[in-house]
Amino acid sequence: MSSDHGKLRAMIDLLDPGVIFVSDPAAYAAALGALGGRHGARLVASNPGEGVTPTSVIEGDANSARVRAAFEAITPDTVARLLFTSGSTGSPKVVINTHRMLTSSQEAHLAVCPLLAEEPPALVDWLPWSHTFGANFTTNTVLRNGGTMYIDDGKPMPGMIERTVRNMMEIRPTACFNVPRGYDLLLQALEGDAAFREIFFNMRYLFYAAAALPESIWARLRALSEETTGRAMPMVSAWGSTETAPLATYCHFQADRSGNIGVPVPGVSLKLVPAGEKLEVRVKGPNVTPGYYRRPELSAQAFDEEGYYGIGDAVRLANPDDPNAGLFFDGRVSEDFKLTSGTWVSVGALRLAGIDALAPVAQDIVIAGHDRHAVGFLIFPNEAACRRLAGADAETPLSLVLAHAAVREHVAQGLAQLKEAGKGASRQAARARLLAAPPNPDKGEITDKAYLNQRHVLSNRADDVALLYGDDPGEFISPFQSKG
């Protein structure tokens, strides 16, 4: 997806690798070319070619003395892998993952999800192994519990989600681990395909993580599962980060609504620290990283005086009188801001409320309004939904679709709905602007898990922010423009 490979070059400079593996050198020619002169690594690939070492050459005897000695030298504190953070809050960092982190995380997972022992999991999984959700959670869950993983050649994006649907119908997995964007597109497929519904809702449970699942998607999935099977599909979530391998909390009970991330898993303790009007959460346990690779200053800054890792997230108790009722993710501490009135805006909560109010038009929302008198929404649209509202075909330019009266009216009504809820200026948007250009991964606007970087989007799209707060009513939508 990248065009400048800036992040990749920075990664190679930091790692100084000895070997680079690619499945197909031709497919990754641009990326490999961008690394020219930056490393002395040997290129290994499945496909032979000039300057490429085929994998067959490096296959050796697994029982050799050298291999056995290397295996026996592994301790719990041996580095198992180096993972880059997804960059949702800044430039990526290299997180040290030890064997202790990975194994303790899986033992905790099994303790809170005994289904894994009752029935080895069979997964159809697209999650990238360059990130902790795919590498440490789903893949290691299959390995630890004797399951089977089918690598999904689909992805949660138009034109590729169809492959995921096809693969799930063929394999019939026992559970689904996915991100909210994935469930959004799967839901659209489920609503139009009765055969897929029968297979999908026959799974044991759905697991979502990496970002909060909008309430509208949660409710539609549960309603559709009840309609299909007569029972509500169990939906659970968890919380953690690359630095926590990743499992730190798990909702091992059926919550009554979306967003409950549960309670600390065995071996893990949390500390909640007041931060403005929120509670910052910090983590300690055998699953937590010893630090960042070749960045001792960052490692020192990451832990407090009691050795708790500061993840930068905020949480709130589902029931202040009963911690066992779980926690709700309450956004990134660094994302929240104040209006000129001095009122704090909770970006995470308002983003979810906005997506629900504007459904199905809003694929995702970035919250603007720092040091302004009112909140504004920059909306990344659900193109298919907008085309349906506008009665437009695939050939109609997206800019014309977004300017259509029916699309603008739908957004205006959603904004009016938030306003009528009467929860104050920090819980609604006075204006919204639809964006025709999708999030740009090269500019750090979106991660591989489809999580938006609010700060980068606002910085990169300063012109859109100016139009959002400008004087031309054709460049923005307000609740007052609704005819309803």
N, C-alpha and C positions, 0 to 999 in steps of 0.2 A: 504493500500500500504506500510505502514511503517513496518520495521522489528525490530527496536530498541525502537520506541515510545519515543524517547528523547524529542521531542517538546511537546508531550502530558504530560509527567512527569513535565516539566518546567511550563506548563500552570496550572496544578493542584496545584503545589507548590505555585504559585502566587495567585491563586483565592481562595483556601481553600473553596471548594464548600459545600453546605448543601445537595444538591440532584444531582445525576447523572442519566440521562435518556438514555437508549439505546432501540432501537426497538427490538433487539434480543440478549440476553446475550451470546448465543452460538456463534453467528457470531462475536462478539466483545470480545471473551474470552481472546485472547492474549493481547489486549489493556487494558482490565480491570485487568488482572493479573499483567501487568507492573506497575499498580498504587497501588499495595498492600502495605499497611502500610503508604501511603502518605496522606490519608484523612480519615475523619470520616463521609463521606456523605452516605445518604440512596440511594440505587440503585433501580430505578424505571424502569419498563419495561412493554411492552404490553404482553409479554409471561411470565406466572408465573414460578417460580422455587425456589430452595433453596437460601435463602438470598436475595430474590428479592421481592420488593413491587409491586404488580400489579397496573396499572393505575386506575383500577376501585375503589380501596380503597381510593385514594386521591381525587376522584371526589366529589365535594360538591355542596351546593346550591349557585348558582351565585347571588341570591338576599339576601343572609344572611347579617346581620348587619356588620360583620367583613369585608366581601368582599366589600360592599358598602362604608365603611369607608376608606378602602385601595384605592379604585378607586377614591374617592373624594379628597384624599390627594395628588394625582398626580398633578404636576405643569409642566410647560414647561421645567424647569431645573431638573426634576426628571430623574434619570438614567433609560433609557429604555432597554439598553442592553450593554454588554461589548463584543467588537469584537477584536480578534487578527489580527494584520496586517499580510499580506500574506508572509512577509519575503523576498521580492524581493530585498531588499537592506541590510539586516542584520538579526539579531535574532528578532523574533516576539515581538511586544509590545501590551499591552492591551489598546485599545482605548475606552474611555468613550463616549457613544452615548446617548444623551438626547432626550426627546420627542420633544423639540424645533427643534433639528437638523433634526429628521426624518420627522416631519410634514412640516417644511419650505422647505425641499428638494422636497417633493412631490407637494407642491403648485407651486414651481418654475417649476417643470417638466410639470405640467398641463398647465402653462402659455405659455411655449414654444412649447408644443405639444398638441394643442386643439383637435386633433383626438381622444385623450383619452376620452373626454367628448362626442364626437359624436358617438363613438362606443366603449363600454366597452371592454377592451382587453381580448382575450382568448389566453393563452400562453401554450406551451409545453416546460417546462423549467427544465434543469438539474443543473443549477448553484447552488453551495453549499451555504447553509444558514449560514455557518460559516464565510462567507466573505461578504463584503459590497455590491458587485454587485448583488448577489442572495438575501441576507437578506434585504437590505435597498432599493435597486432599483427595481428589478423585483417583488418581493413579495409585497412590499408596493405599487407599482404601481397598482397591481391588487386589493388590499384592498381599496385604496383611490378612485378608479374609478369604483368600482362595477363589476370587471371582474371575470374571471375564470382561475385558474391555474391548469394544469395537470402536476403532477410531473413526469418528464421523467426518466425512468429507464435505459436510454442509457447514453453514455458519448462520448466526442470527442476523441475516440481512436479506433484503428482497433479491430474488433470483437464486439464493443458495439455501434458504430455509426449506425449500421443496426437497432438497437432497436429504436433509435431516428427517423430514417426515417420511420419506421413502425408506430410509435406513431403519427408523424406529418401527415402522410397520413390518419390515422384514425380520428384524432381530427380536422384537418384543422384549425390551429391557425390563428389569424388575423395579428400577427407580430412575428418577431423572434429577441430575444435578445441573443447574443452569443459573444464568444471570437474569435479572428482570427483563432486559431487552429480548432475550431468547424466549421467555414465557409470553411476552407480548405478541411476537410473531407466531409462536406455536398456537396461541389462543385464536388468532385469526384463521389459521388452518383448521383448527378443531371445529370452529363454528360452521365451517362449510363442508365438513367431511365426516359423515356418520361412521364410516368404517374406521377412520383414524381415531375417533372418539372412543370406540369400543376397545381398541388396543391401548391407547394412552391411559385411560382411566382404570385399566386393569393392573397398573403398576401398584406397588405397595405404598409409595409416598413420593412427594415432590419436595425437592430441597432447593432453596434459593439463597444466594449470597452475592457479595461484591458491591451491592447497592440495595437500597430499600425498594420493595415491590409496591407499586402504587395500589391503593385500596381497590380501585376499580378493576384491576386485573385479578387481584385476589378474589374478589366477590364473583366475578364472571367465571373464573375457573371452578370455584366451589359449586356454583349454581349449575354449571354445565356437567360436572361430575355427578351431582345428585340426579340430574335429569337422565343421565346415561346409565348409571349403575344403581341408583337408589341410595347411594351413600356419598357423603362429602369426602373427596380425596384428602387425606392428611397432607398438610403443607407445613414444613418446618424450615427454620433458618438457623444460622450461626453467625458468629462474628469473630474477626481476627485480622491479621495482616501478614505480609511477607515475614515480618520480624517475629511472628508468633507461630509460624510453621503449619497452618495458620490458625488452628482451632484454639480459641480462648473461651468463648461461651457457646452454648448450644441450647436451642429451644426444644427440649426432649418431650414436651407436652404439646397438645394441640391448642394454640393460642386462639383467642376469639376474634382477632383481626390481624392484619398484616403489620410487620415491623418489629414484632417481639423477637429479640435475639437471645432470649433465655437467660441462663445463669452460668457462672463459671464451671468449666468442666473439671473433673477430678485432677488435683495437683496444681491447679491454677488459682491465684487469688487476684482480686481487683481492688484498686483504691480509687475512690471518687473524690476529686478535688474541685472545690468551687472555682469557676473561671467565668467572671462576669455574672450573667444570669443563668449559667449552665453548670453542669458537672462534668469536668474532664475525667476520662477514665484512664487508669494506668494499670499495667499488667506485670505479674511476676510468676514464674514457674519454670519447669524444665523445658518447656516448649519455646522459651524466649531466646532470641539470638544473643551471642556474646558481643556482637558489635558489627560494624561495617568494615568491609574489606579495604585495607590500605587507607582508612580514614579515621585515625584515632581521635581526632578532635570531634568528629560527628558522633562517634561511639560514646565519648564522655558526656556530650550534651544530651544524649538520648535517655539517660537514666537519672532518676532523682537520688536524693541522699539515702533512701532506703532500698535502692536497687530496683525500683519499679520502672519499667519501660514506659515512656510517655508517647503514646500512639498519636495523640492530637485529635482524637474523637471525643464527642460528648455523648452522654447517655442520660436517661431519666428512668426512674422506677415506674414500672407498670402500676404498682400499688405501693405508695409510700409506707403503708403499714405492714406490708408483707413482701420482703425481698425475694421470696420464693416464687412470686408471680412473674419474675423476669424483668428484663431491661428493654428499653426501646432506644435504638440508635437515634441520636439527637443532632446529627450533623457534624461537620468539621468545625472545631473551635476557630480555626483561622479563616473560615469562609463567612462567618457572621459579621454584620456591620451595623452601624447606627445611621438612622435618618437624621436630618438637621434638627428634628424635634428632640433628639436624644434617645429615641426609641430603638431598642435592639430589634433587628430582623433576623429570625432563625431561618437561614437559607434552606437547610435540609427539609424542614417541615413544610415551608411554603412551596418549595419545588414540588413535593408530592401532592399537596393540596391543589396546586395549579394544574398538574397533569390530570388529576381526577376531574377537576371542574371543566377542563377544556377537551376531555376525551370525546372522540378519538383523534382530534386534530393534532394535539401536541405529542410528538414523540419524546421530546425532552425539553426542559426549560432551564435557562440561565437567569439568575435573579440579579437585576441591576438596582441601583438606588443609593450607593454609598455617598454620603454627604449631600444627598438631595432630599427634597421634601416628601417624595413619594416613591414607592416601589414600582419598578417596571419589569416586564417579562420580555426576554429575547427567546423566541420559540423556534426550535427545530421541528419542522412539521412532519407528520405522518403523511407521506406523499400519496399513498394509495387512498387513505381516508379523505384527503382534501380533493382528490380527483373525483371521488364518488359524490361528494357534496356539490362540487361544481358541475357535475355531469360532463367532465372532460375526459378525453381519451389520452392514451400514452404519448401521442404526438404533440399535444398542447404544451407549450413552454410552461415550466413550473411557475415562473413569475406571473403569468396570466392566471394560473389556477389560484395562486395565493391572493391575488387581487380580486377574485370573484366575490360578488356580494354575499353569496351563501356561506362562503368560508369565513369572511370577515364577520358576518352576523353571528355565526356559531361561536367565534372567539369572544365577541362582545357580550353574548349571553353568558358565557362562562365567567367572564370578569364580573358581570353583574351578579352572578350567583355568589361569588366570593364576597362581594361588597355587601350583599343582603344578609350574609351570615353575621355581619355587625361585630367583628372581632378586632377592629382597630386597623390603623394604617399599616401596621407591620404584618398583618395577616391577609392582605389583599394587594392587587396590583392596579394602579390607576391607569396604566397604559401597557400595551403589548405590541410587539413587532415580529412578524413572521420572517424567517431567514430562508432565502432560497439556496444559499451555499451550505453544504453539509459541514460538520465538524472536520477540521483538518488535522490529521495525526502528526504531520511534520511540524506543525506549530504548537504541538502539545495540547491541542484542544480536547482530545479524546484518547483514552487508553485502549489497549487491546480487549478489555472486558466491557467496552462501550460505556465507560464512566466518564462523564464530562468534567473537565477542569474549569471550574467557574472563573477563576482568576485569569487564566490564559484566554478564554473566549472573550471576556470583557476587554482585555487589553488589546487583543488582535482586532477586535471589531468596534473600535472606538467610534468609527463613522456611523455604525448602526445605533450605538448608544446615543450619539448626538441627534440622530433623526428620531429616535424613540422619545427624547425629551424636547424635540423641536416644536416649531409652530405650525407645521404643515400637517393637517389631520389625515391626509392621504398616506402619510408615512407611518402612522401608528393606528392602533385600535383602542378605544376606551369603552368602559361599560355604558357610558352615556350615548354611544352610537348604536346601541341595541334598539331594535324596534319592538322587542318584547316587553 
